[in-house]
Amino acid sequence: MNNGDVVDLGSPCLTARYEDHVLRVRIDRVERRNSMTQDMYRGVKRAAIVADREVDIDVLVITGTDDVFCVGGDMAGNAIDDPSLAAELDPTDHFPFRHLERCSAAVIAAVNGLCYAGGLDLMLHCDFSVATASARFRAPELLRGAPDVFMATRLADWVGLGNAKWIMFAMEAFDAERAMQMGLVQQVVPDDDFDAAVDRLVASVTAGAPKSRAVIKDDINRQLRPHDARVFQRSIMNPEMREGMTAFVEKRDPVWPRD
């Protein structure tokens, strides 16, 4: 792979470029606040696979555009249908989370702004994160009737049981300083210094021995609990999820079924 090479991730809403042992991926769907479509999730998965296979890639950086990192999956029906999804027997197969954790390269979430829902999932499955001072975080999944097993499993690993339950049950937004206090984010920098801070962090990581770093990553990540994707599969479009999604689209409070 040559310096400056553009990497095709299979989605017009993701840009990727390789330079100096780093693959930089940018989520670029600003008209929908960088919400993720299925092809975008699969594009991030493809980036993790490329970074794992290419021996010249030491670091994978994932960031967003403007003042939004990612606000999660597009649940309002604004995505173009992808007929290839019908060929996937496992509906969770397009998610990139396990590939980010298994990738031999170091994966950094450069959180440039709002980081909600699926954006938080992306961040939780990176190796560590740097955020702007203006970044905001939130997990509104239970307003959608969606028990996100990816988030539930990893939040407790990062911030402990009490903080994980507060984030998921209270569903309140919180700022970057609190995120760092909880251990969710490892570095918070002024907005004006963000790009330079990410570059400095990347330079620090790439100074280390790549094969040894990959061995250490694999050893540390063996302690992570496996996701049980069957929880999500069992919950797809149950009465709570139908009401949560409908309420979201109709911009109203959900009325949860009790029977």
ABEGO torsion letter per residue (X at the ends): XBBGBBBBAGBAABBBBBBGGBBBBBBBBAAAGGBBBAAAAAAAAAAAAAAAABAABABBBBBBBEABABAEBBAAGABBBBAAAAABABAAAABAAAAAAABABBBBBBBAEBBBEAAAAAAAABABBBBBAABBBBBAAAAAGBBBAAAAAAAAAAAEAAAAAAAAAAGBBBBAAAAAAAGABABBBBAAAAAAAAAAAAAAAAABBAAAAAAAAAAAAAABBBBBAAAAAAABGBAAAAAAAAAAAAGBBBBBBAX
